[in-house]
Amino acid sequence: MRLLPPPLSRALGPGSAPRTPGPWRSPLRGPWLTSVFGAVLLAGIPVVFVTGLLSYAAYNPDLAPVNDKTPDKGLLGFYLFSWPTDPYWLYRLTQGVHVTLGIVLVPVLLAKLWSVVPKLFTLPPVRSVGHALDRLSLLLLVGGGLFEFLTGVLNVQIAYLFPGSFYPLHFYGAWVFFGALLAHVGLRLPRTVRALRGRDLWAELRTPTSRTRPEPADDSGLVAERPAEPTVSRRGALGTVGLGSLALLVVTAGQSIGGPLRRTALLAPHGRDPGSGLGGFQINKTAAFARIRPRDIGGDWRLTVRGGGHRRVLTLDELLALPQHRSALPIACVEGWSTDDQQWEGVRLADLAALVGFHTAPPGVFVESVQAAGSFRSVVLRDNQVRDHRSLLALRVNGAPLTEDHGRPARVIVPGAPGVMNTKWVGRLGFGEAAWRA
């Protein structure tokens, strides 16, 4: 009685892996092509991972309980630090790179998965303890990669189709994925280096379809046993993936870079026209979406400032009577989009802290919006953010009062902070830890 079909039994030698089963007959698959895709991902994914961690740090998640969206992060929060206000474009850069590069790598990730899919069907599924560890790392790598890229793309499009909060899901998923990547690299790097050295990249890029040949048979489980005739060269395959990434770059990068490239940012979230005029720049949530009621921001609006045992209630006219300052700052959001620099005018947060007794060393501040719905009705800013002379409770932008969608009558604007920290429709400010931990 045969335990394995003849083609598969011949492919299984002592200590070797089977070759690709019958349905997978592409002559392009092999260690070299897989290693090329893997090398590109190995160069890009650590950048996406690090910029993602920086984005998380920028949210001040250790300022619990208000800002912390990821409970029990424990040792995974070892790197958290006070997010700086200089340079003021820092978050715009890091998050723009994170989102844009992540989207650009999607075709490479899919091509890499296509190149290794036959390994999911090799028999026996586990041949040794080392092979079992390799398969486990591959499962976590593929599953974690698909999860991270999918949730990231959905978040960019403000499409929360996954259960639970995006922040803990994406944060924990990133650590699982990157841990699996490190294990996979540790197990496969020597073989990857040998595969890359085994073929000349430039020679492959000059090889047409008519002269494309399968890679030599080996124990990788990637080379087809009965390869079909090639319909595309490896040059064509690499070029197709490269063009796909380039196309995604063109329709994504403009939302972060700004300028004329904004017109090509077809994948920017919302696709909403911000309108024209002095307030005609990007927004995340409109006043209607946030369910801001006219009475919340109308003539009866008041700003409550408290801290150090003091409390002040100010009307809009009283705020306008205080010393006004200007700051030229952008807004950059986690979804990857950002505005160009806008001219904001208002009262310095440090001056508002002085109204309740903090004259020399303004502490951090609890900012609460009159927003009736949404995930971020309040945030906490650090003391270094309050001390920066560019940090304002903005009342005007580009020479005109704030529009409803831009946070009328008052919003926070802080250099280098994620957009969500620049709270709109502000109603209360609480300076000092006692004010925001209450």
Order of alpha helices (4+ residues) and beta strands (2+ residues): alpha-alpha-alpha-alpha-alpha-alpha-alpha-alpha-alpha-alpha-beta-beta-alpha-beta-beta-alpha-beta-beta-alpha-beta-beta-beta-beta-alpha
